[in-house]
């Protein structure tokens, strides 16, 4: 619903968010998909594809820095509703997979506490949606301390009124 209201993805974002940004999900990424200035930093080898797990810590930091910089105009414009990471099937629930997903979540961490008025503005749209679907899920883009849980409790109380 939000994407249809906020319009098309801006061209500057589309031009900066190509296949190179799939690397943090753990998918194989063609070397040539990464910015040219980073290609020389890649681990040596004959493979056409590279993987996140094979990157140096400084290179991982730089890839994340560029990714967050690329989505910042959308956030500033109020058009960043959520970020979806589609992980590859080989992330299967083992410890390493959990650690990788957690590391991605930490990089995307948002320190924002919703005001009650902001949450109250969600009540009517949620009720409208709830009339036509079996379940409604609300996801808060907060994972700093207990903000998400507190915001969810406040929203549930508002919905119960």
Buried (B, 14 or more C-beta within 10 A) or exposed (E): EEEEEBEEEEEEBEEBBEEBBBBBBBBEBEBEBBEEEBEEBBEEEEEEBBBBEEBEEEBBEBBBEBBEEBBEBBBEEEBBBEBEEEBEEEBEEEEEBEEBBEBBEEBBEEEBBBEEEEBBEBEEEEEEBEEEEEEBEEEBBBBEEEBBEBBBEBBEEBBEE
